[in-house]
């Protein structure tokens, strides 16, 4: 029993209510990483693993929930995911060690991936045409704006209340979302299908075997990993090495996040003016330029806020171009099984980011050089993969 019907004008409000929780859970606690390291007397790498561990379960969950929702419905799976997420928040708050905290982060990612994928699915269930485009635009805006604001909010929470405060915030938000989905939201799936795992697996394998798709995912994954690399390196550089407060770091993350939003807006203009392919090419080389600039400044002895944030904003600005292009390209490759392709693309790019962030968490940070090296590796890999992708372009068979 629910308070709303599928035709209610208020439905969109409650769908949008849950959208920011996923990106917020990813980024709101990053200003607390140095404090968590101190609280548990843990290694820096083990604390940094809290990001790739979350992303790993988040990626796996999207595949599971997306595949099951056509057969089991959206509402019940959303409630299940939110229950898991709330449990993960409680475990994080009372975690006695960094190992338990990592387990809590795994539960959080596994749980919140349900609303991440199912809010988009619910939108497709209930809206069509121009109305669907409008609602999708709002989802994209909230999805992009949340990780911009989250680190700034997390900085204040860390400064005045301690590292558990961000998990209390996520707990409260998760409980409110659970109440919305269990009491207010209707079941939006009107045509539940039988679950054919063999057919689903066959479609996924056909997509994965398409080389241009995989190369596109590599470019997309490198672009996506830039922000995650910043998240694991920057809190320690800004707070431990340069001596600034968590609030100050949160404001810096806000500036970097806005450069991503600015890039998304400028990309739309560039596509109209010079076309998508030229905009994409400029972005790939701009990505490389910003990455090399960080290293040049480091070699010249500049180690301050602007030597870190200025070039990072350039890299992130062009990452927004690349992400927008790769998402559109990945969807356009398949005229059938588009939903499966999108879910698989999301899983693969997040999984690639997990590998990147986990590998680079072992790097000791004493300046901005490690960040520069990571950015250069990611940007050059994206550039090479894009060149190979152009050579391998061919119609998809799926």
C-alpha positions in Angstrom: 0.0 0.0 0.0 1.3 3.4 -0.9 0.1 7.0 -0.6 0.8 7.9 -4.2 -0.2 6.5 -7.6 1.9 6.4 -10.7 0.0 9.3 -12.1 0.5 11.6 -9.1 2.1 15.0 -9.9 4.0 14.6 -6.6 5.7 11.4 -7.7 8.7 13.2 -9.4 9.4 15.1 -6.1 9.9 11.9 -4.2 11.9 10.2 -7.0 14.2 13.2 -7.0 14.4 13.2 -3.2 16.5 10.0 -3.2 18.8 10.9 -6.1 21.5 12.8 -4.2 22.0 10.1 -1.6 24.3 8.0 -3.8 26.9 10.7 -4.7 26.7 12.2 -1.2 27.6 8.8 0.3 30.6 8.7 -2.0 32.1 12.1 -1.2 30.7 13.6 2.1 33.2 11.9 4.3 36.4 12.6 2.3 37.4 15.6 4.4 37.4 13.2 7.4 39.9 10.7 6.0 42.9 12.2 7.9 40.8 12.2 11.1 39.7 8.6 10.6 43.4 7.6 10.1 44.2 9.2 13.4 41.2 7.7 15.2 42.0 4.1 14.3 45.9 4.5 14.2 45.6 3.1 10.8 47.8 3.4 7.7 46.9 6.0 5.1 46.3 3.4 2.4 43.8 1.4 4.5 41.8 4.5 5.1 41.9 5.4 1.5 40.5 2.0 0.6 37.2 3.1 2.0 36.6 4.8 -1.4 37.3 1.9 -3.8 35.6 -0.6 -1.4 32.4 1.5 -1.6 32.7 1.9 -5.4 33.2 -1.9 -5.9 30.0 -2.9 -4.1 28.2 0.1 -5.7 29.2 -1.2 -9.2 28.2 -4.8 -8.4 24.9 -3.7 -6.9 23.8 -1.8 -10.0 24.1 -4.9 -12.1 22.2 -7.0 -9.6 19.3 -4.6 -8.9 19.0 -3.5 -12.5 18.7 -7.1 -13.7 16.2 -8.2 -11.0 14.0 -5.1 -11.1 12.3 -6.1 -14.3 11.1 -9.3 -12.6 10.8 -8.4 -8.9 9.7 -4.7 -9.2 11.3 -1.4 -8.3 9.8 -0.5 -4.9 10.7 -3.7 -2.9 14.3 -3.8 -4.2 14.7 -0.1 -3.4 13.5 -0.7 0.2 15.9 -3.7 0.5 18.8 -1.6 -0.7 18.0 1.2 1.7 17.8 -1.2 4.6 21.3 -2.5 3.7 22.5 1.1 3.4 21.1 2.1 6.8 22.7 -1.0 8.3 26.0 0.0 6.8 25.7 3.5 8.3 25.1 2.1 11.8 28.1 -0.2 11.5 30.3 2.7 10.4 29.2 4.9 13.3 30.1 2.2 15.8 33.1 0.7 14.0 35.8 -0.3 16.4 38.5 -0.6 13.7 39.3 0.4 10.2 38.6 -3.1 9.0 35.0 -2.9 10.3 34.7 0.6 8.7 35.7 -0.9 5.4 33.0 -3.6 5.8 30.5 -0.9 6.5 31.5 1.0 3.4 30.9 -2.1 1.4 27.4 -2.4 2.8 26.7 1.2 2.1 27.8 0.9 -1.6 25.8 -2.3 -2.0 22.7 -0.8 -0.6 22.6 2.7 -2.2 23.3 1.3 -5.6 19.6 0.2 -5.6 18.2 3.7 -5.5 20.9 4.9 -7.9 19.8 2.6 -10.7 16.1 2.3 -9.8 15.2 6.0 -9.6 16.3 6.2 -13.2 14.2 3.1 -14.0 11.2 4.5 -12.2 11.5 7.7 -14.3 11.3 5.6 -17.5 8.3 3.7 -16.1 6.2 6.8 -15.4 7.2 9.5 -17.9 7.7 9.7 -21.7 8.5 12.3 -24.3 9.4 15.8 -23.3 8.3 15.1 -19.7 10.8 12.3 -19.5 13.6 14.6 -20.8 12.7 17.2 -18.2 12.7 14.8 -15.3 16.0 13.2 -16.6 17.5 16.7 -16.7 16.6 17.2 -13.0 18.2 13.9 -12.1 21.4 14.7 -14.0 21.5 18.1 -12.3 21.1 16.6 -8.8 23.5 13.8 -9.6 26.2 16.4 -10.7 25.5 18.9 -8.0 25.5 16.5 -5.0 29.2 15.5 -5.1 30.1 19.2 -5.5 28.4 20.2 -2.3 29.0 17.0 -0.3 32.7 17.6 0.5 32.1 21.2 1.7 29.3 20.0 4.0 31.5 17.1 5.2 34.2 19.6 6.0 32.0 21.5 8.4 30.7 18.3 10.0 34.3 17.1 10.5 35.4 20.5 11.9 32.6 20.8 14.5 31.4 17.3 15.2 34.0 14.7 14.3 34.3 12.0 11.7 31.1 10.0 12.7 28.9 13.1 12.0 28.9 12.4 8.2 27.6 8.9 8.8 24.9 10.2 11.1 23.9 12.5 8.3 23.8 9.6 5.8 21.9 7.5 8.3 19.2 10.2 8.7 18.9 10.7 5.0 18.8 6.9 4.4 16.0 6.5 7.0 13.9 9.3 5.4 14.4 7.7 1.9 13.4 4.3 3.3 10.2 5.9 4.7 9.5 7.5 1.3 9.9 4.3 -0.6 8.0 2.0 1.8 5.1 4.3 2.6 4.7 6.8 -0.2 6.2 5.5 -3.5 4.0 3.2 -5.6 5.3 0.2 -7.6 6.0 1.7 -11.0 6.7 -1.4 -13.0 3.4 -2.4 -14.7 4.8 -5.3 -16.7 7.0 -7.6 -14.7 9.0 -10.0 -16.8 10.2 -13.5 -16.1 13.9 -13.6 -15.2 15.9 -15.3 -18.0 19.5 -15.4 -16.7 20.8 -17.2 -19.7 19.5 -14.6 -22.1 20.7 -11.8 -19.9 24.2 -13.3 -19.7 24.3 -13.8 -23.5 23.4 -10.2 -24.1 26.1 -9.0 -21.7 28.7 -11.1 -23.3 27.9 -9.8 -26.7 28.3 -6.3 -25.5 31.5 -6.9 -23.7 33.0 -8.6 -26.8 32.5 -5.4 -28.9 35.9 -3.7 -28.9 34.8 -0.1 -29.5 32.5 -0.4 -26.5 35.4 -1.6 -24.3 37.7 1.1 -25.5 35.0 3.7 -24.9 34.6 2.4 -21.4 38.4 2.7 -20.8 38.3 6.4 -21.8 35.2 7.0 -19.7 36.8 5.1 -16.8 40.0 7.1 -16.9 38.0 10.4 -16.9 35.8 9.2 -14.0 38.9 8.1 -12.0 40.3 11.6 -12.0 37.9 12.8 -9.4 38.4 9.6 -7.3 42.2 10.1 -7.5 41.7 13.7 -6.2 39.5 12.4 -3.4 42.2 10.0 -2.1 45.2 12.3 -2.4 43.9 15.8 -1.8 42.6 15.5 1.8 46.0 14.5 3.0 47.9 17.0 0.9 45.7 19.9 2.0 45.2 19.0 5.7 48.3 17.1 6.7 51.0 18.6 4.5 49.7 22.2 4.0 48.0 22.4 7.4 44.6 23.6 6.3 41.3 22.7 8.1 38.7 20.2 6.9 36.4 23.1 6.1 39.0 24.7 3.9 39.5 21.4 2.1 35.7 21.1 1.6 35.7 24.6 0.0 38.5 23.5 -2.4 36.6 20.4 -3.4 33.6 22.7 -4.0 35.7 24.7 -6.5 36.9 21.6 -8.2 33.3 20.2 -8.4 32.0 23.4 -10.0 34.7 23.2 -12.7 33.1 19.8 -13.6 29.6 21.4 -13.8 31.0 24.3 -15.8 32.6 21.8 -18.2 29.3 20.1 -18.7 27.7 23.4 -19.7 30.5 24.5 -22.0 30.5 21.1 -23.7 26.9 21.6 -24.9 27.9 24.9 -26.4 31.0 23.5 -28.1 29.1 20.6 -29.6 26.8 23.1 -31.3 29.7 25.3 -32.5 32.4 22.9 -33.6 30.8 19.4 -33.3 31.0 16.5 -30.9 34.2 14.9 -32.3 36.3 18.1 -32.3 35.1 19.0 -28.8 36.1 15.5 -27.7 39.5 15.8 -29.3 40.2 19.1 -27.7 39.1 17.7 -24.3 41.5 14.8 -24.5 44.5 17.0 -25.2 43.3 19.5 -22.6 43.2 16.6 -20.1 46.8 15.9 -20.9 47.8 19.6 -20.6 46.3 20.0 -17.2 47.9 16.8 -15.9 51.4 17.8 -17.2 51.0 21.3 -15.7 50.6 19.9 -12.2 54.0 18.0 -12.7 55.7 21.1 -14.1 54.7 23.2 -11.1 55.8 20.5 -8.8 59.2 20.3 -10.5 59.6 24.0 -10.3 59.1 23.8 -6.5 55.5 25.3 -6.3 53.6 23.4 -3.6 50.6 25.4 -2.5 46.9 25.4 -2.9 46.8 27.0 -6.3 49.5 24.8 -7.7 47.2 21.9 -6.8 43.7 23.2 -7.4 44.4 25.3 -10.5 45.6 22.5 -12.9 43.2 20.0 -11.2 40.3 22.3 -12.2 41.6 22.2 -15.8 41.7 18.4 -15.8 38.3 18.1 -14.2 36.8 20.6 -16.6 37.9 18.6 -19.6 36.9 15.3 -17.8 33.3 16.6 -18.0 33.6 16.9 -21.8 35.0 13.4 -22.0 32.4 11.8 -19.7 29.5 13.4 -21.6 30.9 12.3 -25.0 31.6 8.7 -23.8 28.2 8.3 -22.2 26.4 9.3 -25.5 28.8 7.2 -27.6 28.3 4.1 -25.4 24.5 4.3 -25.6 24.5 5.0 -29.4 26.5 1.8 -30.1 23.5 -0.4 -29.5 20.0 -0.2 -31.0 18.8 -3.1 -28.9 19.4 -4.0 -25.2 20.2 -0.3 -24.5 19.4 -0.8 -20.8 21.7 -3.7 -20.4 24.5 -1.7 -22.2 24.1 1.3 -19.9 24.1 -0.9 -16.8 27.2 -2.7 -18.0 28.9 0.5 -19.0 28.3 1.9 -15.5 29.6 -1.2 -13.8 32.7 -1.4 -15.9 33.7 2.3 -15.6 33.2 2.2 -11.8 35.1 -1.2 -11.6 38.0 0.4 -13.5 38.0 3.3 -11.1 38.1 0.8 -8.2 41.3 -0.7 -9.6 42.8 2.7 -10.2 42.0 4.1 -6.7 43.0 0.9 -4.9 46.4 0.7 -6.8 47.3 4.3 -6.2 46.3 4.3 -2.5 49.7 2.6 -1.8 51.6 5.7 -3.1 53.2 7.9 -0.4 52.2 11.5 -0.7 54.7 14.2 0.2 53.9 16.7 -2.6 51.5 17.0 -5.6 53.8 14.9 -7.7 51.9 11.6 -7.1 48.7 13.3 -8.1 50.4 14.6 -11.3 51.7 11.2 -12.2 48.3 9.6 -11.7 46.6 12.2 -13.8 49.2 11.9 -16.6 48.8 8.1 -16.7 45.0 8.4 -16.8 45.0 11.1 -19.5 47.5 9.4 -21.7 45.6 6.1 -21.4 42.4 7.8 -22.3 44.1 9.5 -25.3 45.6 6.2 -26.6 42.3 4.3 -26.1 40.3 7.0 -28.0 42.7 6.7 -30.9 42.3 2.9 -30.9 38.6 3.3 -30.7 38.4 5.4 -33.8 40.3 2.7 -35.7 38.1 0.0 -34.5 34.7 1.7 -35.1 32.2 -0.8 -36.5 28.4 -1.4 -36.3 27.4 -3.3 -33.1 25.9 -6.7 -33.6 23.7 -6.6 -30.5 
